Amino acid sequence: MIRLKKISETEWEIPIEDGMKVPGKIFANEKLLRAIKKDKTIEQIKNVARLPGILRYSFAMPDAHQGYGFSIGSVAGFDKETGVICPGGVGYDINCGIRTLVTDISAKEFLKIRKEFLKEISKRIPSGVGGENKELLKEKDLDKILVLGAEFAVKNGLGKKEDLENCEEKGKIKGANPKDVSLKAKKRGINQTKTLGSGNHFLEIQEIKEIFDKKNAKAFSLEKGKIAIMIHCGSRGLGHQIASDYIQEMQTIDGLNKELVNSPIQSELGKKYLSAMNCAVNFAFYNRQVIMNEVREILKGYFPKSKISLLYDVCHNIAKFEKHLLNGKKKEILVIRKGATRAFGKGRKEVPKKYREFGQPVIIPGSMGTASYILVGRNESEEKSFSSSAHGAGRVISRMKAKEKFSAEKIIEELNKNNILIETASKKGLVEEAPEVYKDIEEVIKVSENSKLTKKIARLIPIAVIKG
């Protein structure tokens, strides 16, 4: 029996019971809640609420669905001294994240070269399971990437200084020591920079179709009828192996064989995991930076006079120390976001200066056949969700069921009907990511906005997609 208390049309509380230390909170309307109830998401929210040192609530965003350990679309804050770090909370795809390029290139002009552009991107940016970059890295360079992130790319001519300013953590999180990353993890990652990977990773060219807030859109350089490019990928095999290594190590020490194995934040093992996780975070920042730089160079080849700049880069699967208001006082806590987006409002020093009077850009993509949104964080989200929002549409159909229900040929046909050109490394992967396997992005955005987590700025529609 699921006990839920309705707080508002878009907020639901799971009362404290069965060893929970805090209540659960779900941001959803009736329609999204029905989808959330179909899997083990609510059970996972309750499990997270039992972890030591958890603060305020165990949160679930509007796109929440069942994951490993934490549900995907969940947020939890932990006391720095008494709390724990849980690798299953961050997940296997550490710093899977998304960045958006904005341009002054019209969709009409881009469509003339769309086919050639997709082919060139596919040649220069490998995708799919095990996709590797033939430009081999040296181990000493990999270690530098793990420490410096996107900064290492820019130092080597693969980007501009302003790119770093427009990244969460400026593209480099502190506290990353490559010594805490196993040789196996490094071997898995060394050939995977500048690769998209598989699953829900993508590179998508979109037309800015609708503007809802002209002032913020101007600050974000969003103009109706122009194209934007979203790049969604993470730390590839390196991040996956780091998660595997530390989940195994924590199981050995705890004697537990559960998805929520953990260590105290202040323990030696907890600190080692956070260091290794930060290495994966930086690897992912570097990966998105070099992919973006490649995209920008290719676009410049077709449109040499165009303006192409990075709007913002946000992380999804990450644990970070942040200051938040608790009982009227600012306190540094560890915030774990899994399949969730940071959504800081106006005035936060972490937000780039150019956006500080508006709030942090928030990027919420749909599926390859539906709209995506650019939003802005709101100050109200500080109290409501530790300044967090949804990260996408959220699955409603498993990959296994998708393979039974859909065919690649039919998906491609439907996308073509909607003037969306697609390139994919795997037809199997395409089927698993069919637009129908996701929740309604319009409902997710509606709840995010009505809950005052974010405010929508622009709606974008896909016109060309590369799927991992």
C-alpha positions as a Markdown table, in Angstrom:
| # | Residue | x | y | z |
|---|---|---|---|---|
| 1 | Met | 0.0 | 0.0 | 0.0 |
| 2 | Ile | 1.5 | 3.4 | -1.1 |
| 3 | Arg | 0.8 | 6.2 | 1.3 |
| 4 | Leu | 1.0 | 9.6 | -0.3 |
| 5 | Lys | -0.1 | 13.0 | 1.1 |
| 6 | Lys | -1.0 | 15.6 | -1.5 |
| 7 | Ile | 0.7 | 18.9 | -0.7 |
| 8 | Ser | -0.4 | 20.7 | -3.9 |
| 9 | Glu | -1.3 | 19.9 | -7.5 |
| 10 | Thr | 2.4 | 19.2 | -8.2 |
| 11 | Glu | 3.8 | 18.0 | -4.9 |
| 12 | Trp | 3.3 | 14.8 | -3.0 |
| 13 | Glu | 4.8 | 13.7 | 0.3 |
| 14 | Ile | 5.6 | 10.2 | 1.5 |
| 15 | Pro | 5.2 | 10.2 | 5.3 |
| 16 | Ile | 8.0 | 8.9 | 7.5 |
| 17 | Glu | 7.6 | 5.2 | 8.2 |
| 18 | Asp | 9.6 | 1.9 | 8.3 |
| 19 | Gly | 12.9 | 3.5 | 9.4 |
| 20 | Met | 12.8 | 6.5 | 7.2 |
| 21 | Lys | 14.7 | 9.4 | 8.7 |
| 22 | Val | 13.0 | 12.1 | 6.5 |
| 23 | Pro | 9.8 | 12.1 | 4.4 |
| 24 | Gly | 9.9 | 11.6 | 0.7 |
| 25 | Lys | 8.8 | 14.3 | -1.7 |
| 26 | Ile | 7.7 | 13.8 | -5.4 |
| 27 | Phe | 7.2 | 16.6 | -7.8 |
| 28 | Ala | 4.5 | 15.4 | -10.2 |
| 29 | Asn | 1.0 | 15.9 | -11.4 |
| 30 | Glu | -1.6 | 13.1 | -11.5 |
| 31 | Lys | -0.6 | 11.9 | -14.9 |
| 32 | Leu | 3.1 | 11.7 | -14.1 |
| 33 | Leu | 2.4 | 10.2 | -10.7 |
| 34 | Arg | 0.5 | 7.3 | -12.3 |
| 35 | Ala | 3.6 | 6.5 | -14.4 |
| 36 | Ile | 5.9 | 6.8 | -11.4 |
| 37 | Lys | 3.8 | 4.3 | -9.5 |
| 38 | Lys | 4.3 | 1.6 | -12.1 |
| 39 | Asp | 7.8 | 0.7 | -11.1 |
| 40 | Lys | 9.9 | 0.7 | -7.9 |
| 41 | Thr | 10.5 | 4.4 | -7.8 |
| 42 | Ile | 8.6 | 5.1 | -4.6 |
| 43 | Glu | 10.2 | 2.2 | -2.8 |
| 44 | Gln | 13.6 | 3.6 | -3.8 |
| 45 | Ile | 12.7 | 7.1 | -2.6 |
| 46 | Lys | 11.9 | 5.5 | 0.8 |
| 47 | Asn | 15.1 | 3.5 | 0.8 |
| 48 | Val | 17.1 | 6.6 | 0.3 |
| 49 | Ala | 15.2 | 8.3 | 3.1 |
| 50 | Arg | 16.7 | 5.7 | 5.5 |
| 51 | Leu | 20.3 | 6.6 | 4.8 |
| 52 | Pro | 22.4 | 8.1 | 7.6 |
| 53 | Gly | 22.6 | 11.9 | 7.7 |
| 54 | Ile | 20.0 | 12.6 | 5.0 |
| 55 | Leu | 18.5 | 16.1 | 5.3 |
| 56 | Arg | 15.0 | 17.5 | 4.7 |
| 57 | Tyr | 13.6 | 15.1 | 2.2 |
| 58 | Ser | 14.4 | 12.3 | -0.2 |
| 59 | Phe | 13.3 | 14.1 | -3.4 |
| 60 | Ala | 12.0 | 12.8 | -6.8 |
| 61 | Met | 11.8 | 15.0 | -9.8 |
| 62 | Pro | 8.9 | 14.9 | -12.4 |
| 63 | Asp | 10.9 | 12.6 | -14.7 |
| 64 | Ala | 11.6 | 10.0 | -11.9 |
| 65 | His | 11.8 | 6.3 | -12.7 |
| 66 | Gln | 13.4 | 3.2 | -11.3 |
| 67 | Gly | 17.2 | 3.1 | -11.3 |
| 68 | Tyr | 20.1 | 1.4 | -9.6 |
| 69 | Gly | 20.0 | 2.3 | -5.9 |
| 70 | Phe | 18.5 | 5.7 | -6.2 |
| 71 | Ser | 15.7 | 6.2 | -8.7 |
| 72 | Ile | 16.7 | 8.2 | -11.8 |
| 73 | Gly | 15.4 | 11.7 | -11.2 |
| 74 | Ser | 16.3 | 11.8 | -7.5 |
| 75 | Val | 18.0 | 14.3 | -5.2 |
| 76 | Ala | 19.3 | 13.9 | -1.6 |
| 77 | Gly | 21.3 | 16.2 | 0.6 |
| 78 | Phe | 23.5 | 14.8 | 3.4 |
| 79 | Asp | 25.1 | 16.3 | 6.5 |
| 80 | Lys | 28.8 | 16.7 | 5.8 |
| 81 | Glu | 29.8 | 15.1 | 9.2 |
| 82 | Thr | 27.2 | 12.4 | 9.8 |
| 83 | Gly | 26.1 | 11.6 | 6.2 |
| 84 | Val | 27.2 | 9.0 | 3.7 |
| 85 | Ile | 28.3 | 8.8 | 0.1 |
| 86 | Cys | 26.6 | 6.1 | -1.9 |
| 87 | Pro | 28.0 | 5.2 | -5.4 |
| 88 | Gly | 24.6 | 3.8 | -6.4 |
| 89 | Gly | 23.2 | 7.2 | -5.7 |
| 90 | Val | 25.5 | 8.9 | -8.3 |
| 91 | Gly | 25.2 | 5.9 | -10.6 |
| 92 | Tyr | 27.4 | 4.3 | -13.2 |
| 93 | Asp | 27.4 | 7.1 | -15.8 |
| 94 | Ile | 29.1 | 9.6 | -13.7 |
| 95 | Asn | 28.6 | 13.2 | -14.9 |
| 96 | Cys | 26.4 | 12.2 | -17.7 |
| 97 | Gly | 25.4 | 15.7 | -18.6 |
| 98 | Ile | 24.3 | 18.0 | -21.4 |
| 99 | Arg | 25.6 | 21.2 | -23.0 |
| 100 | Thr | 23.9 | 23.4 | -25.5 |
| 101 | Leu | 25.5 | 25.5 | -28.3 |
| 102 | Val | 23.6 | 28.5 | -29.5 |
| 103 | Thr | 24.1 | 30.0 | -33.0 |
| 104 | Asp | 22.9 | 32.7 | -35.3 |
| 105 | Ile | 22.5 | 30.1 | -38.1 |
| 106 | Ser | 18.9 | 29.9 | -39.4 |
| 107 | Ala | 17.2 | 26.5 | -39.4 |
| 108 | Lys | 16.3 | 27.2 | -43.1 |
| 109 | Glu | 20.0 | 27.5 | -44.0 |
| 110 | Phe | 21.1 | 24.6 | -41.9 |
| 111 | Leu | 18.6 | 22.3 | -43.6 |
| 112 | Lys | 20.4 | 22.8 | -46.9 |
| 113 | Ile | 23.6 | 21.1 | -45.5 |
| 114 | Arg | 21.9 | 18.8 | -42.9 |
| 115 | Lys | 22.7 | 15.5 | -44.6 |
| 116 | Glu | 26.4 | 16.3 | -45.2 |
| 117 | Phe | 26.8 | 17.7 | -41.7 |
| 118 | Leu | 25.4 | 14.6 | -40.1 |
| 119 | Lys | 27.7 | 12.4 | -42.1 |
| 120 | Glu | 30.8 | 14.4 | -41.3 |
| 121 | Ile | 29.9 | 14.4 | -37.5 |
| 122 | Ser | 29.4 | 10.7 | -37.6 |
| 123 | Lys | 32.9 | 10.2 | -39.1 |
| 124 | Arg | 34.6 | 12.5 | -36.6 |
| 125 | Ile | 32.8 | 11.7 | -33.4 |
| 126 | Pro | 32.4 | 7.9 | -32.8 |
| 127 | Ser | 29.3 | 6.7 | -31.1 |
| 128 | Gly | 27.7 | 3.4 | -29.9 |
| 129 | Val | 28.7 | 0.7 | -27.4 |
| 130 | Gly | 32.5 | 0.6 | -27.2 |
| 131 | Gly | 32.9 | 3.5 | -29.6 |
| 132 | Glu | 36.6 | 4.5 | -29.5 |
| 133 | Asn | 38.7 | 7.5 | -30.6 |
| 134 | Lys | 41.6 | 6.5 | -32.8 |
| 135 | Glu | 43.6 | 9.5 | -31.6 |
| 136 | Leu | 45.2 | 7.7 | -28.7 |
| 137 | Leu | 45.9 | 9.5 | -25.5 |
| 138 | Lys | 49.0 | 9.1 | -23.4 |
| 139 | Glu | 48.5 | 8.0 | -19.8 |
| 140 | Lys | 50.1 | 11.2 | -18.5 |
| 141 | Asp | 47.6 | 13.2 | -20.5 |
| 142 | Leu | 44.7 | 11.1 | -19.2 |
| 143 | Asp | 45.8 | 11.9 | -15.7 |
| 144 | Lys | 45.8 | 15.6 | -16.5 |
| 145 | Ile | 42.3 | 15.3 | -18.0 |
| 146 | Leu | 41.1 | 13.7 | -14.7 |
| 147 | Val | 42.4 | 16.6 | -12.8 |
| 148 | Leu | 41.8 | 19.6 | -15.2 |
| 149 | Gly | 38.6 | 18.5 | -17.1 |
| 150 | Ala | 37.6 | 20.9 | -19.9 |
| 151 | Glu | 40.4 | 23.2 | -18.9 |
| 152 | Phe | 42.9 | 20.7 | -20.3 |
| 153 | Ala | 41.1 | 20.8 | -23.7 |
| 154 | Val | 41.1 | 24.6 | -23.8 |
| 155 | Lys | 44.8 | 24.8 | -22.8 |
| 156 | Asn | 45.5 | 22.5 | -25.9 |
| 157 | Gly | 43.5 | 24.7 | -28.3 |
| 158 | Leu | 40.3 | 22.7 | -28.2 |
| 159 | Gly | 38.0 | 25.5 | -27.2 |
| 160 | Lys | 37.9 | 29.0 | -25.8 |
| 161 | Lys | 38.3 | 30.4 | -22.3 |
| 162 | Glu | 34.6 | 31.6 | -22.3 |
| 163 | Asp | 33.6 | 27.9 | -22.8 |
| 164 | Leu | 34.8 | 27.2 | -19.2 |
| 165 | Glu | 33.0 | 30.1 | -17.8 |
| 166 | Asn | 29.7 | 28.7 | -19.1 |
| 167 | Cys | 30.1 | 25.2 | -17.5 |
| 168 | Glu | 28.9 | 24.0 | -14.2 |
| 169 | Glu | 32.0 | 24.0 | -11.9 |
| 170 | Lys | 33.7 | 25.9 | -14.8 |
| 171 | Gly | 34.3 | 22.5 | -16.4 |
| 172 | Lys | 36.7 | 21.3 | -13.6 |
| 173 | Ile | 35.6 | 20.0 | -10.2 |
| 174 | Lys | 38.2 | 20.2 | -7.4 |
| 175 | Gly | 39.4 | 17.3 | -5.3 |
| 176 | Ala | 40.2 | 14.8 | -8.1 |
| 177 | Asn | 43.2 | 12.5 | -7.6 |
| 178 | Pro | 44.0 | 10.1 | -10.4 |
| 179 | Lys | 45.7 | 7.7 | -7.8 |
| 180 | Asp | 42.2 | 6.9 | -6.6 |
| 181 | Val | 41.2 | 5.6 | -10.1 |
| 182 | Ser | 42.0 | 2.0 | -10.9 |
| 183 | Leu | 44.2 | 1.0 | -13.8 |
| 184 | Lys | 41.2 | -0.9 | -15.2 |
| 185 | Ala | 39.1 | 2.2 | -15.2 |
| 186 | Lys | 41.9 | 4.2 | -16.9 |
| 187 | Lys | 42.3 | 1.5 | -19.6 |
| 188 | Arg | 38.6 | 1.7 | -20.3 |
| 189 | Gly | 38.6 | 5.4 | -20.6 |
| 190 | Ile | 41.9 | 6.2 | -22.4 |
| 191 | Asn | 40.5 | 5.6 | -25.9 |
| 192 | Gln | 37.0 | 7.0 | -25.3 |
| 193 | Thr | 37.5 | 10.8 | -25.3 |
| 194 | Lys | 35.5 | 12.6 | -28.0 |
| 195 | Thr | 33.0 | 9.7 | -28.2 |
| 196 | Leu | 29.2 | 9.9 | -27.6 |
| 197 | Gly | 28.7 | 6.4 | -26.2 |
| 198 | Ser | 25.4 | 4.5 | -26.4 |
| 199 | Gly | 22.0 | 4.4 | -24.6 |
| 200 | Asn | 20.3 | 7.8 | -24.3 |
| 201 | His | 23.4 | 9.7 | -25.3 |
| 202 | Phe | 22.9 | 11.9 | -28.4 |
| 203 | Leu | 24.0 | 14.9 | -30.4 |
| 204 | Glu | 20.9 | 16.8 | -31.6 |
| 205 | Ile | 20.5 | 19.8 | -33.9 |
| 206 | Gln | 17.4 | 21.8 | -33.0 |
| 207 | Glu | 15.4 | 24.7 | -34.2 |
| 208 | Ile | 14.4 | 27.3 | -31.6 |
| 209 | Lys | 10.7 | 27.2 | -32.3 |
| 210 | Glu | 9.1 | 29.3 | -29.5 |
| 211 | Ile | 10.3 | 32.0 | -27.0 |
| 212 | Phe | 8.4 | 32.4 | -23.8 |
| 213 | Asp | 10.6 | 35.0 | -22.0 |
| 214 | Lys | 12.2 | 37.6 | -24.4 |
| 215 | Lys | 14.4 | 39.1 | -21.7 |
| 216 | Asn | 15.9 | 35.9 | -20.6 |
| 217 | Ala | 16.1 | 34.5 | -24.1 |
| 218 | Lys | 18.1 | 37.6 | -25.2 |
| 219 | Ala | 20.5 | 37.0 | -22.2 |
| 220 | Phe | 20.9 | 33.4 | -23.3 |
| 221 | Ser | 21.4 | 34.3 | -27.0 |
| 222 | Leu | 18.3 | 32.3 | -28.0 |
| 223 | Glu | 16.6 | 33.6 | -31.1 |
| 224 | Lys | 13.5 | 32.1 | -32.8 |
| 225 | Gly | 14.2 | 30.3 | -36.1 |
| 226 | Lys | 17.9 | 29.8 | -35.3 |
| 227 | Ile | 19.6 | 26.4 | -34.6 |
| 228 | Ala | 21.0 | 25.1 | -31.3 |
| 229 | Ile | 22.9 | 21.9 | -30.7 |
| 230 | Met | 22.6 | 19.7 | -27.6 |
| 231 | Ile | 25.4 | 17.3 | -26.7 |
| 232 | His | 24.4 | 14.6 | -24.2 |
| 233 | Cys | 27.1 | 12.2 | -22.9 |
| 234 | Gly | 29.3 | 11.3 | -19.9 |
| 235 | Ser | 32.4 | 9.6 | -18.6 |
| 236 | Arg | 32.0 | 6.5 | -20.7 |
| 237 | Gly | 33.7 | 3.3 | -19.5 |
| 238 | Leu | 36.0 | 5.1 | -17.1 |
| 239 | Gly | 33.0 | 6.3 | -15.0 |
| 240 | His | 31.3 | 3.0 | -15.2 |
| 241 | Gln | 34.4 | 1.2 | -13.9 |
| 242 | Ile | 34.9 | 3.6 | -11.0 |
| 243 | Ala | 31.3 | 3.0 | -9.9 |
| 244 | Ser | 31.8 | -0.8 | -10.2 |
| 245 | Asp | 35.1 | -0.6 | -8.3 |
| 246 | Tyr | 33.8 | 1.3 | -5.3 |
| 247 | Ile | 30.5 | -0.5 | -5.1 |
| 248 | Gln | 32.5 | -3.7 | -4.8 |
| 249 | Glu | 34.9 | -2.3 | -2.3 |
| 250 | Met | 32.1 | -0.9 | -0.1 |
| 251 | Gln | 30.3 | -4.2 | -0.3 |
| 252 | Thr | 33.4 | -6.0 | 1.0 |
| 253 | Ile | 33.8 | -3.6 | 3.9 |
| 254 | Asp | 30.1 | -3.4 | 4.9 |
| 255 | Gly | 29.4 | -7.1 | 4.3 |
| 256 | Leu | 26.3 | -5.9 | 2.3 |
| 257 | Asn | 25.2 | -6.9 | -1.1 |
| 258 | Lys | 22.7 | -4.1 | -1.9 |
| 259 | Glu | 22.4 | -1.3 | -4.3 |
| 260 | Leu | 22.7 | 1.3 | -1.6 |
| 261 | Val | 26.1 | 0.3 | -0.1 |
| 262 | Asn | 27.8 | 3.4 | 1.2 |
| 263 | Ser | 30.6 | 4.8 | 3.4 |
| 264 | Pro | 30.6 | 7.9 | 5.7 |
| 265 | Ile | 31.5 | 11.0 | 3.8 |
| 266 | Gln | 34.4 | 11.6 | 6.3 |
| 267 | Ser | 35.8 | 8.0 | 6.1 |
| 268 | Glu | 38.9 | 7.2 | 4.1 |
| 269 | Leu | 36.9 | 5.1 | 1.6 |
| 270 | Gly | 34.2 | 7.8 | 1.3 |
| 271 | Lys | 36.9 | 10.4 | 0.5 |
| 272 | Lys | 38.6 | 8.1 | -2.0 |
| 273 | Tyr | 35.3 | 7.4 | -3.8 |
| 274 | Leu | 34.6 | 11.2 | -4.0 |
| 275 | Ser | 38.0 | 11.8 | -5.4 |
| 276 | Ala | 37.6 | 9.1 | -8.0 |
| 277 | Met | 34.1 | 10.3 | -8.9 |
| 278 | Asn | 35.5 | 13.8 | -9.4 |
| 279 | Cys | 38.1 | 12.3 | -11.8 |
| 280 | Ala | 35.2 | 10.9 | -13.8 |
| 281 | Val | 33.3 | 14.2 | -13.6 |
| 282 | Asn | 36.3 | 15.9 | -15.1 |
| 283 | Phe | 36.7 | 13.2 | -17.8 |
| 284 | Ala | 33.1 | 13.9 | -18.8 |
| 285 | Phe | 33.6 | 17.7 | -18.9 |
| 286 | Tyr | 36.6 | 17.1 | -21.2 |
| 287 | Asn | 34.7 | 14.7 | -23.4 |
| 288 | Arg | 31.8 | 17.2 | -24.0 |
| 289 | Gln | 34.2 | 20.0 | -24.5 |
| 290 | Val | 36.2 | 18.2 | -27.3 |
| 291 | Ile | 33.0 | 17.0 | -28.9 |
| 292 | Met | 31.6 | 20.5 | -28.9 |
| 293 | Asn | 34.8 | 21.9 | -30.3 |
| 294 | Glu | 34.6 | 19.4 | -33.2 |
| 295 | Val | 31.0 | 20.4 | -33.9 |
| 296 | Arg | 31.8 | 24.1 | -33.8 |
| 297 | Glu | 34.7 | 23.6 | -36.3 |
| 298 | Ile | 32.5 | 21.6 | -38.7 |
| 299 | Leu | 29.7 | 24.2 | -38.5 |
| 300 | Lys | 32.3 | 27.0 | -39.2 |
| 301 | Gly | 33.3 | 25.1 | -42.3 |
| 302 | Tyr | 29.8 | 25.6 | -43.7 |
| 303 | Phe | 29.0 | 28.9 | -42.1 |
| 304 | Pro | 32.4 | 30.8 | -41.6 |
| 305 | Lys | 30.8 | 34.1 | -40.5 |
| 306 | Ser | 28.4 | 32.5 | -38.0 |
| 307 | Lys | 28.4 | 33.2 | -34.2 |
| 308 | Ile | 28.5 | 29.9 | -32.3 |
| 309 | Ser | 28.8 | 29.9 | -28.5 |
| 310 | Leu | 28.3 | 27.7 | -25.5 |
| 311 | Leu | 25.1 | 28.5 | -23.6 |
| 312 | Tyr | 25.8 | 26.2 | -20.7 |
| 313 | Asp | 26.9 | 22.7 | -19.6 |
| 314 | Val | 25.0 | 21.0 | -16.7 |
| 315 | Cys | 25.8 | 17.8 | -14.9 |
| 316 | His | 23.3 | 15.0 | -14.2 |
| 317 | Asn | 24.8 | 12.2 | -12.1 |
| 318 | Ile | 27.0 | 13.8 | -9.5 |
| 319 | Ala | 27.7 | 14.4 | -5.8 |
| 320 | Lys | 28.8 | 17.9 | -4.8 |
| 321 | Phe | 29.4 | 20.0 | -1.7 |
| 322 | Glu | 27.1 | 23.0 | -1.9 |
| 323 | Lys | 25.9 | 25.6 | 0.6 |
| 324 | His | 22.1 | 25.6 | 1.2 |
| 325 | Leu | 19.8 | 27.2 | 3.7 |
| 326 | Leu | 18.9 | 24.9 | 6.5 |
| 327 | Asn | 16.9 | 26.1 | 9.6 |
| 328 | Gly | 17.6 | 29.7 | 8.5 |
| 329 | Lys | 21.4 | 29.2 | 8.2 |
| 330 | Lys | 23.7 | 28.5 | 5.2 |
| 331 | Lys | 25.3 | 25.2 | 5.6 |
| 332 | Glu | 27.7 | 23.2 | 3.4 |
| 333 | Ile | 26.2 | 19.8 | 2.6 |
| 334 | Leu | 26.7 | 17.0 | 0.1 |
| 335 | Val | 24.0 | 17.0 | -2.6 |
| 336 | Ile | 23.6 | 13.9 | -4.7 |
| 337 | Arg | 21.7 | 14.4 | -8.0 |
| 338 | Lys | 21.0 | 11.3 | -10.0 |
| 339 | Gly | 19.3 | 12.1 | -13.3 |
| 340 | Ala | 18.6 | 15.6 | -12.0 |
| 341 | Thr | 19.8 | 19.1 | -12.9 |
| 342 | Arg | 21.2 | 21.9 | -10.7 |
| 343 | Ala | 18.8 | 24.8 | -11.0 |
| 344 | Phe | 20.3 | 27.8 | -9.1 |
| 345 | Gly | 18.3 | 31.0 | -9.1 |
| 346 | Lys | 19.5 | 34.6 | -9.3 |
| 347 | Gly | 22.5 | 35.8 | -7.4 |
| 348 | Arg | 24.3 | 32.6 | -6.7 |
| 349 | Lys | 28.0 | 33.1 | -7.2 |
| 350 | Glu | 28.3 | 29.6 | -8.9 |
| 351 | Val | 26.2 | 31.0 | -11.8 |
| 352 | Pro | 28.4 | 32.7 | -14.5 |
| 353 | Lys | 28.4 | 36.5 | -14.1 |
| 354 | Lys | 26.6 | 37.1 | -17.5 |
| 355 | Tyr | 23.7 | 35.0 | -16.2 |
| 356 | Arg | 23.7 | 35.9 | -12.5 |
| 357 | Glu | 21.0 | 38.5 | -12.6 |
| 358 | Phe | 18.7 | 36.0 | -14.4 |
| 359 | Gly | 19.6 | 32.6 | -12.9 |
| 360 | Gln | 21.3 | 29.5 | -14.1 |
| 361 | Pro | 20.4 | 28.1 | -17.5 |
| 362 | Val | 18.6 | 24.7 | -17.2 |
| 363 | Ile | 18.6 | 22.3 | -20.1 |
| 364 | Ile | 15.8 | 19.6 | -20.2 |
| 365 | Pro | 15.8 | 17.5 | -23.4 |
| 366 | Gly | 12.9 | 15.5 | -24.7 |
| 367 | Ser | 13.3 | 12.4 | -26.8 |
| 368 | Met | 14.6 | 12.4 | -30.3 |
| 369 | Gly | 11.1 | 12.9 | -31.7 |
| 370 | Thr | 9.8 | 15.5 | -29.2 |
| 371 | Ala | 10.6 | 19.1 | -28.1 |
| 372 | Ser | 13.4 | 20.1 | -25.7 |
| 373 | Tyr | 13.4 | 23.1 | -23.4 |
| 374 | Ile | 15.8 | 25.8 | -22.1 |
| 375 | Leu | 14.7 | 27.0 | -18.7 |
| 376 | Val | 16.1 | 29.1 | -15.9 |
| 377 | Gly | 16.6 | 28.2 | -12.3 |
| 378 | Arg | 14.5 | 30.0 | -9.6 |
| 379 | Asn | 15.4 | 31.0 | -6.1 |
| 380 | Glu | 12.3 | 29.1 | -4.8 |
| 381 | Ser | 14.0 | 25.8 | -5.7 |
| 382 | Glu | 16.6 | 26.4 | -3.0 |
| 383 | Glu | 14.0 | 25.6 | -0.3 |
| 384 | Lys | 12.0 | 23.2 | -2.4 |
| 385 | Ser | 14.6 | 20.8 | -3.8 |
| 386 | Phe | 18.1 | 21.9 | -2.9 |
| 387 | Ser | 18.0 | 24.0 | -6.1 |
| 388 | Ser | 17.3 | 21.0 | -8.4 |
| 389 | Ser | 15.0 | 20.2 | -11.3 |
| 390 | Ala | 14.3 | 17.4 | -13.8 |
| 391 | His | 16.9 | 16.3 | -16.4 |
| 392 | Gly | 14.7 | 15.0 | -19.2 |
| 393 | Ala | 11.5 | 13.2 | -19.9 |
| 394 | Gly | 12.2 | 10.0 | -17.9 |
| 395 | Arg | 11.4 | 6.5 | -19.1 |
| 396 | Val | 8.1 | 4.8 | -18.9 |
| 397 | Ile | 8.9 | 1.6 | -20.9 |
| 398 | Ser | 12.0 | -0.5 | -20.2 |
| 399 | Arg | 14.6 | -1.2 | -22.9 |
| 400 | Met | 13.5 | -4.9 | -23.0 |
| 401 | Lys | 9.9 | -4.0 | -23.6 |
| 402 | Ala | 10.8 | -1.4 | -26.2 |
| 403 | Lys | 12.6 | -4.1 | -28.2 |
| 404 | Glu | 9.4 | -6.2 | -28.2 |
| 405 | Lys | 7.2 | -3.3 | -29.1 |
| 406 | Phe | 9.0 | -1.1 | -31.7 |
| 407 | Ser | 11.1 | -1.5 | -34.9 |
| 408 | Ala | 14.0 | 0.6 | -36.0 |
| 409 | Glu | 12.5 | 1.0 | -39.5 |
| 410 | Lys | 9.2 | 2.3 | -38.2 |
| 411 | Ile | 10.9 | 4.8 | -35.8 |
| 412 | Ile | 13.1 | 6.1 | -38.7 |
| 413 | Glu | 10.0 | 6.4 | -40.9 |
| 414 | Glu | 8.1 | 8.3 | -38.2 |
| 415 | Leu | 11.0 | 10.7 | -37.6 |
| 416 | Asn | 11.4 | 11.3 | -41.3 |
| 417 | Lys | 7.6 | 12.2 | -41.5 |
| 418 | Asn | 8.3 | 14.9 | -38.9 |
| 419 | Asn | 11.3 | 16.2 | -40.9 |
| 420 | Ile | 13.9 | 14.7 | -38.4 |
| 421 | Leu | 16.9 | 13.1 | -40.0 |
| 422 | Ile | 18.7 | 10.5 | -37.9 |
| 423 | Glu | 22.1 | 8.8 | -37.9 |
| 424 | Thr | 22.6 | 5.9 | -35.4 |
| 425 | Ala | 25.4 | 3.5 | -34.7 |
| 426 | Ser | 22.9 | 0.8 | -33.6 |
| 427 | Lys | 19.4 | 0.0 | -34.7 |
| 428 | Lys | 18.9 | -2.0 | -31.4 |
| 429 | Gly | 19.9 | 1.2 | -29.5 |
| 430 | Leu | 17.5 | 3.2 | -31.6 |
| 431 | Val | 14.6 | 1.0 | -30.7 |
| 432 | Glu | 15.5 | 1.2 | -27.0 |
| 433 | Glu | 15.3 | 5.0 | -27.2 |
| 434 | Ala | 12.1 | 5.3 | -29.2 |
| 435 | Pro | 10.2 | 8.5 | -28.4 |
| 436 | Glu | 7.3 | 6.5 | -27.0 |
| 437 | Val | 9.4 | 5.0 | -24.2 |
| 438 | Tyr | 9.6 | 8.4 | -22.4 |
| 439 | Lys | 7.1 | 10.4 | -20.4 |
| 440 | Asp | 5.4 | 13.4 | -22.0 |
| 441 | Ile | 8.1 | 16.2 | -21.9 |
| 442 | Glu | 5.3 | 18.8 | -21.9 |
| 443 | Glu | 4.0 | 17.4 | -18.6 |
| 444 | Val | 7.5 | 17.3 | -17.1 |
| 445 | Ile | 8.1 | 21.0 | -18.0 |
| 446 | Lys | 4.6 | 22.0 | -16.7 |
| 447 | Val | 5.3 | 20.5 | -13.3 |
| 448 | Ser | 8.9 | 21.9 | -13.1 |
| 449 | Glu | 7.4 | 25.3 | -13.8 |
| 450 | Asn | 4.3 | 25.1 | -11.6 |
| 451 | Ser | 6.4 | 23.8 | -8.7 |
| 452 | Lys | 8.6 | 26.9 | -9.1 |
| 453 | Leu | 11.7 | 24.9 | -9.7 |
| 454 | Thr | 12.4 | 26.5 | -13.1 |
| 455 | Lys | 10.9 | 28.9 | -15.5 |
| 456 | Lys | 10.7 | 28.1 | -19.2 |
| 457 | Ile | 12.5 | 30.3 | -21.7 |
| 458 | Ala | 12.4 | 28.5 | -25.1 |
| 459 | Arg | 11.1 | 25.5 | -26.8 |
| 460 | Leu | 13.3 | 23.7 | -29.4 |
| 461 | Ile | 12.4 | 20.9 | -31.8 |
| 462 | Pro | 14.8 | 18.4 | -33.4 |
| 463 | Ile | 15.7 | 18.5 | -37.0 |
| 464 | Ala | 18.8 | 16.2 | -37.0 |
| 465 | Val | 19.9 | 13.6 | -34.5 |
| 466 | Ile | 22.9 | 11.4 | -33.9 |
| 467 | Lys | 22.0 | 8.6 | -31.5 |
| 468 | Gly | 24.6 | 6.5 | -29.6 |
